[in-house]
Amino acid sequence: MYAPQKNVYFRTVMENQLGFLLKLLLLSALLSLLIKYSGAFLTIPATATNATFIVLLPTLVMIAVLLWRLPKQEQS
C-alpha cells in the first residue's frame, strides 16, 4: 500500500531556505574579506560627508531595490 509522504513540501522549503542562507553566508564572508584586504588600498578622505554616505548607502540601496520590485509585486 502506498503512503504519501507528509512533509515533502516542508522539506523542500527548508532545503531552499538552507541553500539561500548558505549562499548569503558565503557572499557575506567574501565581501568581508574583500573589505578587509582591499579596503586599505582605497584612499577615501575621512570627512563627515563620506561617513554619512557610507552609513546611508545600504539603506538607500535597499529602498531602491524594494521600490523597483513594488510594481512587479502589485501585478501578481
PQR file of N, CA, C, O and H, with PARSE charges and radii, in Angstrom:
ATOM      1  N   MET A   1       0.837  -1.183   0.000 -0.4000 1.5000
ATOM      2  CA  MET A   1       0.000   0.000   0.000 -0.0000 2.0000
ATOM      3  C   MET A   1       0.885   1.251   0.000  0.5500 1.7000
ATOM      4  O   MET A   1       1.927   1.279   0.655 -0.5500 1.4000
ATOM      5  N   TYR A   2       0.476   2.252  -0.716 -0.4000 1.5000
ATOM      6  CA  TYR A   2       1.239   3.492  -0.864 -0.0000 2.0000
ATOM      7  C   TYR A   2       0.815   4.486   0.205  0.5500 1.7000
ATOM      8  O   TYR A   2      -0.367   4.797   0.344 -0.5500 1.4000
ATOM      9  H   TYR A   2      -0.371   2.229  -1.248  0.4000 1.0000
ATOM     10  N   ALA A   3       1.782   4.976   0.953 -0.4000 1.5000
ATOM     11  CA  ALA A   3       1.515   6.006   1.961 -0.0000 2.0000
ATOM     12  C   ALA A   3       2.223   7.283   1.525  0.5500 1.7000
ATOM     13  O   ALA A   3       3.450   7.294   1.430 -0.5500 1.4000
ATOM     14  H   ALA A   3       2.743   4.723   0.840  0.4000 1.0000
ATOM     15  N   PRO A   4       1.486   8.356   1.259 -0.5600 1.5000
ATOM     16  CA  PRO A   4       2.124   9.601   0.803  0.2800 2.0000
ATOM     17  C   PRO A   4       2.997  10.189   1.912  0.5500 1.7000
ATOM     18  O   PRO A   4       2.687  10.093   3.100 -0.5500 1.4000
ATOM     19  N   GLN A   5       4.081  10.791   1.484 -0.4000 1.5000
ATOM     20  CA  GLN A   5       4.965  11.445   2.439 -0.0000 2.0000
ATOM     21  C   GLN A   5       4.351  12.768   2.856  0.5500 1.7000
ATOM     22  O   GLN A   5       3.919  13.560   2.019 -0.5500 1.4000
ATOM     23  H   GLN A   5       4.333  10.869   0.520  0.4000 1.0000
ATOM     24  N   LYS A   6       4.320  12.993   4.145 -0.4000 1.5000
ATOM     25  CA  LYS A   6       3.604  14.157   4.672 -0.0000 2.0000
ATOM     26  C   LYS A   6       4.388  15.461   4.550  0.5500 1.7000
ATOM     27  O   LYS A   6       3.808  16.502   4.242 -0.5500 1.4000
ATOM     28  H   LYS A   6       4.671  12.350   4.825  0.4000 1.0000
ATOM     29  N   ASN A   7       5.653  15.417   4.781 -0.4000 1.5000
ATOM     30  CA  ASN A   7       6.417  16.658   4.900 -0.0000 2.0000
ATOM     31  C   ASN A   7       7.292  16.947   3.688  0.5500 1.7000
ATOM     32  O   ASN A   7       8.375  17.514   3.839 -0.5500 1.4000
ATOM     33  H   ASN A   7       6.124  14.571   5.031  0.4000 1.0000
ATOM     34  N   VAL A   8       6.857  16.577   2.507 -0.4000 1.5000
ATOM     35  CA  VAL A   8       7.665  16.818   1.312 -0.0000 2.0000
ATOM     36  C   VAL A   8       7.788  18.315   1.049  0.5500 1.7000
ATOM     37  O   VAL A   8       8.881  18.805   0.765 -0.5500 1.4000
ATOM     38  H   VAL A   8       5.978  16.117   2.384  0.4000 1.0000
ATOM     39  N   TYR A   9       6.682  19.042   1.141 -0.4000 1.5000
ATOM     40  CA  TYR A   9       6.710  20.492   0.903 -0.0000 2.0000
ATOM     41  C   TYR A   9       7.577  21.182   1.940  0.5500 1.7000
ATOM     42  O   TYR A   9       8.370  22.064   1.609 -0.5500 1.4000
ATOM     43  H   TYR A   9       5.795  18.644   1.372  0.4000 1.0000
ATOM     44  N   PHE A  10       7.427  20.781   3.197 -0.4000 1.5000
ATOM     45  CA  PHE A  10       8.199  21.393   4.275 -0.0000 2.0000
ATOM     46  C   PHE A  10       9.689  21.179   4.058  0.5500 1.7000
ATOM     47  O   PHE A  10      10.483  22.102   4.237 -0.5500 1.4000
ATOM     48  H   PHE A  10       6.783  20.065   3.466  0.4000 1.0000
ATOM     49  N   ARG A  11      10.077  19.954   3.669 -0.4000 1.5000
ATOM     50  CA  ARG A  11      11.484  19.678   3.432 -0.0000 2.0000
ATOM     51  C   ARG A  11      12.013  20.485   2.254  0.5500 1.7000
ATOM     52  O   ARG A  11      13.142  20.973   2.306 -0.5500 1.4000
ATOM     53  H   ARG A  11       9.432  19.204   3.524  0.4000 1.0000
ATOM     54  N   THR A  12      11.229  20.636   1.204 -0.4000 1.5000
ATOM     55  CA  THR A  12      11.655  21.408   0.042 -0.0000 2.0000
ATOM     56  C   THR A  12      11.869  22.876   0.419  0.5500 1.7000
ATOM     57  O   THR A  12      12.860  23.490   0.024 -0.5500 1.4000
ATOM     58  H   THR A  12      10.312  20.240   1.162  0.4000 1.0000
ATOM     59  N   VAL A  13      10.944  23.420   1.174 -0.4000 1.5000
ATOM     60  CA  VAL A  13      11.064  24.818   1.606 -0.0000 2.0000
ATOM     61  C   VAL A  13      12.286  24.981   2.496  0.5500 1.7000
ATOM     62  O   VAL A  13      13.037  25.944   2.344 -0.5500 1.4000
ATOM     63  H   VAL A  13      10.138  22.921   1.494  0.4000 1.0000
ATOM     64  N   MET A  14      12.489  24.069   3.404 -0.4000 1.5000
ATOM     65  CA  MET A  14      13.627  24.161   4.318 -0.0000 2.0000
ATOM     66  C   MET A  14      14.948  24.017   3.555  0.5500 1.7000
ATOM     67  O   MET A  14      15.918  24.706   3.869 -0.5500 1.4000
ATOM     68  H   MET A  14      11.878  23.287   3.527  0.4000 1.0000
ATOM     69  N   GLU A  15      14.993  23.130   2.558 -0.4000 1.5000
ATOM     70  CA  GLU A  15      16.202  22.987   1.762 -0.0000 2.0000
ATOM     71  C   GLU A  15      16.485  24.256   0.973  0.5500 1.7000
ATOM     72  O   GLU A  15      17.637  24.673   0.857 -0.5500 1.4000
ATOM     73  H   GLU A  15      14.204  22.569   2.304  0.4000 1.0000
ATOM     74  N   ASN A  16      15.432  24.877   0.425 -0.4000 1.5000
ATOM     75  CA  ASN A  16      15.615  26.131  -0.304 -0.0000 2.0000
ATOM     76  C   ASN A  16      16.114  27.231   0.631  0.5500 1.7000
ATOM     77  O   ASN A  16      16.991  28.010   0.260 -0.5500 1.4000
ATOM     78  H   ASN A  16      14.495  24.538   0.519  0.4000 1.0000
ATOM     79  N   GLN A  17      15.562  27.295   1.831 -0.4000 1.5000
ATOM     80  CA  GLN A  17      15.984  28.309   2.783 -0.0000 2.0000
ATOM     81  C   GLN A  17      17.411  28.053   3.255  0.5500 1.7000
ATOM     82  O   GLN A  17      18.191  28.990   3.425 -0.5500 1.4000
ATOM     83  H   GLN A  17      14.850  26.662   2.132  0.4000 1.0000
ATOM     84  N   LEU A  18      17.750  26.786   3.464 -0.4000 1.5000
ATOM     85  CA  LEU A  18      19.110  26.460   3.880 -0.0000 2.0000
ATOM     86  C   LEU A  18      20.105  26.821   2.783  0.5500 1.7000
ATOM     87  O   LEU A  18      21.175  27.357   3.071 -0.5500 1.4000
ATOM     88  H   LEU A  18      17.116  26.025   3.326  0.4000 1.0000
ATOM     89  N   GLY A  19      19.765  26.534   1.535 -0.4000 1.5000
ATOM     90  CA  GLY A  19      20.631  26.911   0.424 -0.0000 2.0000
ATOM     91  C   GLY A  19      20.795  28.414   0.334  0.5500 1.7000
ATOM     92  O   GLY A  19      21.895  28.913   0.098 -0.5500 1.4000
ATOM     93  H   GLY A  19      18.896  26.098   1.301  0.4000 1.0000
ATOM     94  N   PHE A  20      19.706  29.132   0.520 -0.4000 1.5000
ATOM     95  CA  PHE A  20      19.766  30.597   0.486 -0.0000 2.0000
ATOM     96  C   PHE A  20      20.654  31.125   1.610  0.5500 1.7000
ATOM     97  O   PHE A  20      21.474  32.016   1.390 -0.5500 1.4000
ATOM     98  H   PHE A  20      18.812  28.727   0.711  0.4000 1.0000
ATOM     99  N   LEU A  21      20.492  30.576   2.810 -0.4000 1.5000
ATOM    100  CA  LEU A  21      21.305  31.030   3.932 -0.0000 2.0000
ATOM    101  C   LEU A  21      22.781  30.722   3.721  0.5500 1.7000
ATOM    102  O   LEU A  21      23.637  31.531   4.079 -0.5500 1.4000
ATOM    103  H   LEU A  21      19.826  29.852   2.989  0.4000 1.0000
ATOM    104  N   LEU A  22      23.089  29.570   3.149 -0.4000 1.5000
ATOM    105  CA  LEU A  22      24.481  29.234   2.874 -0.0000 2.0000
ATOM    106  C   LEU A  22      25.082  30.168   1.826  0.5500 1.7000
ATOM    107  O   LEU A  22      26.228  30.598   1.959 -0.5500 1.4000
ATOM    108  H   LEU A  22      22.394  28.912   2.858  0.4000 1.0000
ATOM    109  N   LYS A  23      24.312  30.479   0.787 -0.4000 1.5000
ATOM    110  CA  LYS A  23      24.789  31.427  -0.226 -0.0000 2.0000
ATOM    111  C   LYS A  23      25.002  32.805   0.392  0.5500 1.7000
ATOM    112  O   LYS A  23      25.994  33.473   0.100 -0.5500 1.4000
ATOM    113  H   LYS A  23      23.382  30.129   0.679  0.4000 1.0000
ATOM    114  N   LEU A  24      24.083  33.224   1.236 -0.4000 1.5000
ATOM    115  CA  LEU A  24      24.194  34.523   1.896 -0.0000 2.0000
ATOM    116  C   LEU A  24      25.414  34.567   2.810  0.5500 1.7000
ATOM    117  O   LEU A  24      26.123  35.572   2.858 -0.5500 1.4000
ATOM    118  H   LEU A  24      23.277  32.681   1.473  0.4000 1.0000
ATOM    119  N   LEU A  25      25.656  33.476   3.536 -0.4000 1.5000
ATOM    120  CA  LEU A  25      26.822  33.402   4.402 -0.0000 2.0000
ATOM    121  C   LEU A  25      28.115  33.466   3.593  0.5500 1.7000
ATOM    122  O   LEU A  25      29.055  34.163   3.975 -0.5500 1.4000
ATOM    123  H   LEU A  25      25.080  32.660   3.497  0.4000 1.0000
ATOM    124  N   LEU A  26      28.160  32.749   2.492 -0.4000 1.5000
ATOM    125  CA  LEU A  26      29.351  32.758   1.641 -0.0000 2.0000
ATOM    126  C   LEU A  26      29.588  34.144   1.041  0.5500 1.7000
ATOM    127  O   LEU A  26      30.717  34.635   1.035 -0.5500 1.4000
ATOM    128  H   LEU A  26      27.396  32.183   2.182  0.4000 1.0000
ATOM    129  N   LEU A  27      28.534  34.768   0.541 -0.4000 1.5000
ATOM    130  CA  LEU A  27      28.658  36.107  -0.025 -0.0000 2.0000
ATOM    131  C   LEU A  27      29.110  37.113   1.031  0.5500 1.7000
ATOM    132  O   LEU A  27      29.937  37.981   0.752 -0.5500 1.4000
ATOM    133  H   LEU A  27      27.617  34.369   0.546  0.4000 1.0000
ATOM    134  N   SER A  28      28.574  36.999   2.227 -0.4000 1.5000
ATOM    135  CA  SER A  28      28.971  37.911   3.310 -0.0000 2.0000
ATOM    136  C   SER A  28      30.438  37.718   3.670  0.5500 1.7000
ATOM    137  O   SER A  28      31.162  38.688   3.895 -0.5500 1.4000
ATOM    138  H   SER A  28      27.902  36.295   2.454  0.4000 1.0000
ATOM    139  N   ALA A  29      30.873  36.462   3.725 -0.4000 1.5000
ATOM    140  CA  ALA A  29      32.275  36.190   4.055 -0.0000 2.0000
ATOM    141  C   ALA A  29      33.201  36.743   2.978  0.5500 1.7000
ATOM    142  O   ALA A  29      34.237  37.332   3.288 -0.5500 1.4000
ATOM    143  H   ALA A  29      30.285  35.674   3.542  0.4000 1.0000
ATOM    144  N   LEU A  30      32.829  36.552   1.706 -0.4000 1.5000
ATOM    145  CA  LEU A  30      33.656  37.072   0.615 -0.0000 2.0000
ATOM    146  C   LEU A  30      33.707  38.594   0.635  0.5500 1.7000
ATOM    147  O   LEU A  30      34.766  39.188   0.431 -0.5500 1.4000
ATOM    148  H   LEU A  30      31.988  36.073   1.454  0.4000 1.0000
ATOM    149  N   LEU A  31      32.575  39.217   0.878 -0.4000 1.5000
ATOM    150  CA  LEU A  31      32.540  40.679   0.960 -0.0000 2.0000
ATOM    151  C   LEU A  31      33.370  41.182   2.138  0.5500 1.7000
ATOM    152  O   LEU A  31      34.061  42.195   2.031 -0.5500 1.4000
ATOM    153  H   LEU A  31      31.714  38.735   1.044  0.4000 1.0000
ATOM    154  N   SER A  32      33.298  40.475   3.252 -0.4000 1.5000
ATOM    155  CA  SER A  32      34.092  40.845   4.417 -0.0000 2.0000
ATOM    156  C   SER A  32      35.586  40.752   4.120  0.5500 1.7000
ATOM    157  O   SER A  32      36.349  41.647   4.484 -0.5500 1.4000
ATOM    158  H   SER A  32      32.736  39.652   3.339  0.4000 1.0000
ATOM    159  N   LEU A  33      36.006  39.672   3.461 -0.4000 1.5000
ATOM    160  CA  LEU A  33      37.414  39.527   3.102 -0.0000 2.0000
ATOM    161  C   LEU A  33      37.850  40.598   2.104  0.5500 1.7000
ATOM    162  O   LEU A  33      38.963  41.117   2.191 -0.5500 1.4000
ATOM    163  H   LEU A  33      35.386  38.945   3.165  0.4000 1.0000
ATOM    164  N   LEU A  34      36.974  40.927   1.162 -0.4000 1.5000
ATOM    165  CA  LEU A  34      37.276  41.966   0.184 -0.0000 2.0000
ATOM    166  C   LEU A  34      37.493  43.308   0.877  0.5500 1.7000
ATOM    167  O   LEU A  34      38.436  44.035   0.565 -0.5500 1.4000
ATOM    168  H   LEU A  34      36.069  40.506   1.091  0.4000 1.0000
ATOM    169  N   ILE A  35      36.618  43.623   1.809 -0.4000 1.5000
ATOM    170  CA  ILE A  35      36.744  44.884   2.533 -0.0000 2.0000
ATOM    171  C   ILE A  35      38.004  44.891   3.397  0.5500 1.7000
ATOM    172  O   ILE A  35      38.716  45.892   3.460 -0.5500 1.4000
ATOM    173  H   ILE A  35      35.852  43.032   2.062  0.4000 1.0000
ATOM    174  N   LYS A  36      38.273  43.764   4.063 -0.4000 1.5000
ATOM    175  CA  LYS A  36      39.410  43.703   4.977 -0.0000 2.0000
ATOM    176  C   LYS A  36      40.747  43.864   4.251  0.5500 1.7000
ATOM    177  O   LYS A  36      41.613  44.620   4.691 -0.5500 1.4000
ATOM    178  H   LYS A  36      37.694  42.950   4.012  0.4000 1.0000
ATOM    179  N   TYR A  37      40.905  43.143   3.131 -0.4000 1.5000
ATOM    180  CA  TYR A  37      42.209  43.118   2.491 -0.0000 2.0000
ATOM    181  C   TYR A  37      42.387  44.153   1.371  0.5500 1.7000
ATOM    182  O   TYR A  37      43.517  44.537   1.072 -0.5500 1.4000
ATOM    183  H   TYR A  37      40.201  42.529   2.774  0.4000 1.0000
ATOM    184  N   SER A  38      41.318  44.599   0.763 -0.4000 1.5000
ATOM    185  CA  SER A  38      41.498  45.595  -0.291 -0.0000 2.0000
ATOM    186  C   SER A  38      41.050  46.987   0.153  0.5500 1.7000
ATOM    187  O   SER A  38      41.279  47.963  -0.562 -0.5500 1.4000
ATOM    188  H   SER A  38      40.399  44.287   1.006  0.4000 1.0000
ATOM    189  N   GLY A  39      40.429  47.089   1.295 -0.4000 1.5000
ATOM    190  CA  GLY A  39      39.979  48.384   1.788 -0.0000 2.0000
ATOM    191  C   GLY A  39      41.120  49.334   2.109  0.5500 1.7000
ATOM    192  O   GLY A  39      40.962  50.553   2.035 -0.5500 1.4000
ATOM    193  H   GLY A  39      40.243  46.296   1.875  0.4000 1.0000
ATOM    194  N   ALA A  40      42.258  48.781   2.461 -0.4000 1.5000
ATOM    195  CA  ALA A  40      43.405  49.626   2.798 -0.0000 2.0000
ATOM    196  C   ALA A  40      43.959  50.347   1.579  0.5500 1.7000
ATOM    197  O   ALA A  40      44.626  51.373   1.711 -0.5500 1.4000
ATOM    198  H   ALA A  40      42.387  47.791   2.520  0.4000 1.0000
ATOM    199  N   PHE A  41      43.687  49.818   0.399 -0.4000 1.5000
ATOM    200  CA  PHE A  41      44.190  50.443  -0.826 -0.0000 2.0000
ATOM    201  C   PHE A  41      43.319  51.604  -1.299  0.5500 1.7000
ATOM    202  O   PHE A  41      43.729  52.367  -2.174 -0.5500 1.4000
ATOM    203  H   PHE A  41      43.145  48.985   0.291  0.4000 1.0000
ATOM    204  N   LEU A  42      42.131  51.744  -0.737 -0.4000 1.5000
ATOM    205  CA  LEU A  42      41.251  52.854  -1.107 -0.0000 2.0000
ATOM    206  C   LEU A  42      41.690  54.110  -0.367  0.5500 1.7000
ATOM    207  O   LEU A  42      41.981  54.079   0.829 -0.5500 1.4000
ATOM    208  H   LEU A  42      41.797  51.124  -0.026  0.4000 1.0000
ATOM    209  N   THR A  43      41.728  55.185  -1.086 -0.4000 1.5000
ATOM    210  CA  THR A  43      42.107  56.459  -0.468 -0.0000 2.0000
ATOM    211  C   THR A  43      40.863  57.344  -0.370  0.5500 1.7000
ATOM    212  O   THR A  43      40.636  58.228  -1.196 -0.5500 1.4000
ATOM    213  H   THR A  43      41.491  55.210  -2.057  0.4000 1.0000
ATOM    214  N   ILE A  44      40.077  57.079   0.657 -0.4000 1.5000
ATOM    215  CA  ILE A  44      38.860  57.848   0.892 -0.0000 2.0000
ATOM    216  C   ILE A  44      39.139  58.807   2.041  0.5500 1.7000
ATOM    217  O   ILE A  44      39.468  58.365   3.142 -0.5500 1.4000
ATOM    218  H   ILE A  44      40.262  56.361   1.328  0.4000 1.0000
ATOM    219  N   PRO A  45      39.014  60.110   1.806 -0.5600 1.5000
ATOM    220  CA  PRO A  45      39.265  61.062   2.885  0.2800 2.0000
ATOM    221  C   PRO A  45      38.238  60.910   4.011  0.5500 1.7000
ATOM    222  O   PRO A  45      37.062  60.651   3.756 -0.5500 1.4000
ATOM    223  N   ALA A  46      38.688  61.072   5.247 -0.4000 1.5000
ATOM    224  CA  ALA A  46      37.817  60.945   6.410 -0.0000 2.0000
ATOM    225  C   ALA A  46      37.068  62.251   6.641  0.5500 1.7000
ATOM    226  O   ALA A  46      37.486  63.091   7.437 -0.5500 1.4000
ATOM    227  H   ALA A  46      39.643  61.283   5.454  0.4000 1.0000
ATOM    228  N   THR A  47      35.947  62.406   5.925 -0.4000 1.5000
ATOM    229  CA  THR A  47      35.123  63.603   6.086 -0.0000 2.0000
ATOM    230  C   THR A  47      33.738  63.190   6.559  0.5500 1.7000
ATOM    231  O   THR A  47      33.351  62.027   6.442 -0.5500 1.4000
ATOM    232  H   THR A  47      35.608  61.723   5.278  0.4000 1.0000
ATOM    233  N   ALA A  48      33.013  64.130   7.082 -0.4000 1.5000
ATOM    234  CA  ALA A  48      31.655  63.859   7.562 -0.0000 2.0000
ATOM    235  C   ALA A  48      30.745  63.457   6.405  0.5500 1.7000
ATOM    236  O   ALA A  48      29.866  62.611   6.571 -0.5500 1.4000
ATOM    237  H   ALA A  48      33.327  65.075   7.177  0.4000 1.0000
ATOM    238  N   THR A  49      30.948  64.051   5.250 -0.4000 1.5000
ATOM    239  CA  THR A  49      30.122  63.728   4.082 -0.0000 2.0000
ATOM    240  C   THR A  49      30.343  62.281   3.652  0.5500 1.7000
ATOM    241  O   THR A  49      29.381  61.562   3.379 -0.5500 1.4000
ATOM    242  H   THR A  49      31.662  64.738   5.115  0.4000 1.0000
ATOM    243  N   ASN A  50      31.592  61.854   3.590 -0.4000 1.5000
ATOM    244  CA  ASN A  50      31.875  60.474   3.200 -0.0000 2.0000
ATOM    245  C   ASN A  50      31.339  59.489   4.227  0.5500 1.7000
ATOM    246  O   ASN A  50      30.807  58.443   3.856 -0.5500 1.4000
ATOM    247  H   ASN A  50      32.373  62.438   3.812  0.4000 1.0000
ATOM    248  N   ALA A  51      31.469  59.802   5.496 -0.4000 1.5000
ATOM    249  CA  ALA A  51      30.955  58.918   6.546 -0.0000 2.0000
ATOM    250  C   ALA A  51      29.434  58.789   6.449  0.5500 1.7000
ATOM    251  O   ALA A  51      28.893  57.690   6.567 -0.5500 1.4000
ATOM    252  H   ALA A  51      31.902  60.652   5.797  0.4000 1.0000
ATOM    253  N   THR A  52      28.754  59.899   6.236 -0.4000 1.5000
ATOM    254  CA  THR A  52      27.300  59.874   6.100 -0.0000 2.0000
ATOM    255  C   THR A  52      26.886  59.054   4.889  0.5500 1.7000
ATOM    256  O   THR A  52      25.952  58.257   4.968 -0.5500 1.4000
ATOM    257  H   THR A  52      29.194  60.792   6.140  0.4000 1.0000
ATOM    258  N   PHE A  53      27.567  59.243   3.783 -0.4000 1.5000
ATOM    259  CA  PHE A  53      27.253  58.497   2.565 -0.0000 2.0000
ATOM    260  C   PHE A  53      27.454  56.994   2.776  0.5500 1.7000
ATOM    261  O   PHE A  53      26.609  56.192   2.378 -0.5500 1.4000
ATOM    262  H   PHE A  53      28.326  59.890   3.719  0.4000 1.0000
ATOM    263  N   ILE A  54      28.566  56.615   3.400 -0.4000 1.5000
ATOM    264  CA  ILE A  54      28.855  55.199   3.610 -0.0000 2.0000
ATOM    265  C   ILE A  54      27.847  54.565   4.562  0.5500 1.7000
ATOM    266  O   ILE A  54      27.457  53.413   4.371 -0.5500 1.4000
ATOM    267  H   ILE A  54      29.252  57.266   3.723  0.4000 1.0000
ATOM    268  N   VAL A  55      27.426  55.296   5.573 -0.4000 1.5000
ATOM    269  CA  VAL A  55      26.451  54.765   6.525 -0.0000 2.0000
ATOM    270  C   VAL A  55      25.073  54.625   5.885  0.5500 1.7000
ATOM    271  O   VAL A  55      24.370  53.646   6.137 -0.5500 1.4000
ATOM    272  H   VAL A  55      27.743  56.232   5.728  0.4000 1.0000
ATOM    273  N   LEU A  56      24.684  55.586   5.066 -0.4000 1.5000
ATOM    274  CA  LEU A  56      23.344  55.573   4.474 -0.0000 2.0000
ATOM    275  C   LEU A  56      23.248  54.757   3.193  0.5500 1.7000
ATOM    276  O   LEU A  56      22.141  54.443   2.756 -0.5500 1.4000
ATOM    277  H   LEU A  56      25.254  56.381   4.861  0.4000 1.0000
ATOM    278  N   LEU A  57      24.360  54.408   2.585 -0.4000 1.5000
ATOM    279  CA  LEU A  57      24.340  53.697   1.312 -0.0000 2.0000
ATOM    280  C   LEU A  57      23.559  52.377   1.350  0.5500 1.7000
ATOM    281  O   LEU A  57      22.748  52.154   0.451 -0.5500 1.4000
ATOM    282  H   LEU A  57      25.259  54.664   2.940  0.4000 1.0000
ATOM    283  N   PRO A  58      23.753  51.492   2.329 -0.5600 1.5000
ATOM    284  CA  PRO A  58      22.965  50.242   2.320  0.2800 2.0000
ATOM    285  C   PRO A  58      21.459  50.480   2.404  0.5500 1.7000
ATOM    286  O   PRO A  58      20.678  49.782   1.758 -0.5500 1.4000
ATOM    287  N   THR A  59      21.061  51.460   3.194 -0.4000 1.5000
ATOM    288  CA  THR A  59      19.641  51.777   3.300 -0.0000 2.0000
ATOM    289  C   THR A  59      19.102  52.302   1.979  0.5500 1.7000
ATOM    290  O   THR A  59      18.011  51.914   1.561 -0.5500 1.4000
ATOM    291  H   THR A  59      21.696  52.028   3.719  0.4000 1.0000
ATOM    292  N   LEU A  60      19.842  53.169   1.324 -0.4000 1.5000
ATOM    293  CA  LEU A  60      19.402  53.715   0.038 -0.0000 2.0000
ATOM    294  C   LEU A  60      19.330  52.632  -1.029  0.5500 1.7000
ATOM    295  O   LEU A  60      18.428  52.651  -1.867 -0.5500 1.4000
ATOM    296  H   LEU A  60      20.728  53.484   1.664  0.4000 1.0000
ATOM    297  N   VAL A  61      20.256  51.700  -1.011 -0.4000 1.5000
ATOM    298  CA  VAL A  61      20.228  50.593  -1.976 -0.0000 2.0000
ATOM    299  C   VAL A  61      18.996  49.729  -1.738  0.5500 1.7000
ATOM    300  O   VAL A  61      18.320  49.349  -2.694 -0.5500 1.4000
ATOM    301  H   VAL A  61      20.989  51.684  -0.331  0.4000 1.0000
ATOM    302  N   MET A  62      18.690  49.411  -0.479 -0.4000 1.5000
ATOM    303  CA  MET A  62      17.510  48.597  -0.183 -0.0000 2.0000
ATOM    304  C   MET A  62      16.223  49.316  -0.568  0.5500 1.7000
ATOM    305  O   MET A  62      15.295  48.685  -1.074 -0.5500 1.4000
ATOM    306  H   MET A  62      19.239  49.719   0.298  0.4000 1.0000
ATOM    307  N   ILE A  63      16.152  50.611  -0.341 -0.4000 1.5000
ATOM    308  CA  ILE A  63      14.977  51.380  -0.755 -0.0000 2.0000
ATOM    309  C   ILE A  63      14.807  51.298  -2.267  0.5500 1.7000
ATOM    310  O   ILE A  63      13.698  51.090  -2.758 -0.5500 1.4000
ATOM    311  H   ILE A  63      16.906  51.124   0.070  0.4000 1.0000
ATOM    312  N   ALA A  64      15.891  51.458  -2.999 -0.4000 1.5000
ATOM    313  CA  ALA A  64      15.826  51.401  -4.464 -0.0000 2.0000
ATOM    314  C   ALA A  64      15.383  50.022  -4.938  0.5500 1.7000
ATOM    315  O   ALA A  64      14.552  49.917  -5.840 -0.5500 1.4000
ATOM    316  H   ALA A  64      16.792  51.627  -2.600  0.4000 1.0000
ATOM    317  N   VAL A  65      15.924  48.973  -4.348 -0.4000 1.5000
ATOM    318  CA  VAL A  65      15.553  47.612  -4.761 -0.0000 2.0000
ATOM    319  C   VAL A  65      14.085  47.342  -4.460  0.5500 1.7000
ATOM    320  O   VAL A  65      13.374  46.796  -5.304 -0.5500 1.4000
ATOM    321  H   VAL A  65      16.599  49.058  -3.616  0.4000 1.0000
ATOM    322  N   LEU A  66      13.620  47.715  -3.273 -0.4000 1.5000
ATOM    323  CA  LEU A  66      12.225  47.460  -2.913 -0.0000 2.0000
ATOM    324  C   LEU A  66      11.259  48.286  -3.766  0.5500 1.7000
ATOM    325  O   LEU A  66      10.198  47.796  -4.152 -0.5500 1.4000
ATOM    326  H   LEU A  66      14.198  48.159  -2.587  0.4000 1.0000
ATOM    327  N   LEU A  67      11.620  49.524  -4.058 -0.4000 1.5000
ATOM    328  CA  LEU A  67      10.763  50.333  -4.928 -0.0000 2.0000
ATOM    329  C   LEU A  67      10.753  49.791  -6.353  0.5500 1.7000
ATOM    330  O   LEU A  67       9.739  49.886  -7.045 -0.5500 1.4000
ATOM    331  H   LEU A  67      12.482  49.922  -3.745  0.4000 1.0000
ATOM    332  N   TRP A  68      11.865  49.230  -6.792 -0.4000 1.5000
ATOM    333  CA  TRP A  68      11.948  48.637  -8.123 -0.0000 2.0000
ATOM    334  C   TRP A  68      11.079  47.383  -8.216  0.5500 1.7000
ATOM    335  O   TRP A  68      10.499  47.106  -9.266 -0.5500 1.4000
ATOM    336  H   TRP A  68      12.688  49.154  -6.230  0.4000 1.0000
ATOM    337  N   ARG A  69      10.987  46.622  -7.117 -0.4000 1.5000
ATOM    338  CA  ARG A  69      10.200  45.385  -7.112 -0.0000 2.0000
ATOM    339  C   ARG A  69       8.721  45.634  -6.850  0.5500 1.7000
ATOM    340  O   ARG A  69       7.898  44.764  -7.135 -0.5500 1.4000
ATOM    341  H   ARG A  69      11.458  46.847  -6.264  0.4000 1.0000
ATOM    342  N   LEU A  70       8.363  46.790  -6.320 -0.4000 1.5000
ATOM    343  CA  LEU A  70       6.990  47.066  -5.936 -0.0000 2.0000
ATOM    344  C   LEU A  70       5.992  46.937  -7.100  0.5500 1.7000
ATOM    345  O   LEU A  70       4.961  46.292  -6.913 -0.5500 1.4000
ATOM    346  H   LEU A  70       9.031  47.497  -6.089  0.4000 1.0000
ATOM    347  N   PRO A  71       6.237  47.512  -8.290 -0.5600 1.5000
ATOM    348  CA  PRO A  71       5.270  47.343  -9.379  0.2800 2.0000
ATOM    349  C   PRO A  71       5.111  45.883  -9.813  0.5500 1.7000
ATOM    350  O   PRO A  71       4.015  45.469 -10.192 -0.5500 1.4000
ATOM    351  N   LYS A  72       6.165  45.120  -9.762 -0.4000 1.5000
ATOM    352  CA  LYS A  72       6.075  43.711 -10.126 -0.0000 2.0000
ATOM    353  C   LYS A  72       5.228  42.938  -9.128  0.5500 1.7000
ATOM    354  O   LYS A  72       4.514  42.012  -9.513 -0.5500 1.4000
ATOM    355  H   LYS A  72       7.055  45.457  -9.455  0.4000 1.0000
ATOM    356  N   GLN A  73       5.297  43.301  -7.857 -0.4000 1.5000
ATOM    357  CA  GLN A  73       4.538  42.609  -6.829 -0.0000 2.0000
ATOM    358  C   GLN A  73       3.052  42.960  -6.931  0.5500 1.7000
ATOM    359  O   GLN A  73       2.205  42.103  -6.677 -0.5500 1.4000
ATOM    360  H   GLN A  73       5.877  44.053  -7.545  0.4000 1.0000
ATOM    361  N   GLU A  74       2.723  44.184  -7.292 -0.4000 1.5000
ATOM    362  CA  GLU A  74       1.329  44.581  -7.389 -0.0000 2.0000
ATOM    363  C   GLU A  74       0.632  43.888  -8.563  0.5500 1.7000
ATOM    364  O   GLU A  74      -0.581  43.683  -8.512 -0.5500 1.4000
ATOM    365  H   GLU A  74       3.411  44.880  -7.498  0.4000 1.0000
ATOM    366  N   GLN A  75       1.356  43.528  -9.604 -0.4000 1.5000
ATOM    367  CA  GLN A  75       0.768  42.845 -10.750 -0.0000 2.0000
ATOM    368  C   GLN A  75       0.417  41.408 -10.418  0.5500 1.7000
ATOM    369  O   GLN A  75      -0.523  40.860 -10.994 -0.5500 1.4000
ATOM    370  H   GLN A  75       2.341  43.694  -9.646  0.4000 1.0000
ATOM    371  N   SER A  76       1.143  40.785  -9.508 -0.4000 1.5000
ATOM    372  CA  SER A  76       0.916  39.370  -9.171 -0.0000 2.0000
ATOM    373  C   SER A  76      -0.331  39.168  -8.368  0.5500 1.7000
ATOM    374  O   SER A  76      -0.658  38.037  -8.008 -0.5500 1.4000
ATOM    375  H   SER A  76       1.906  41.230  -9.040  0.4000 1.0000
TER
END
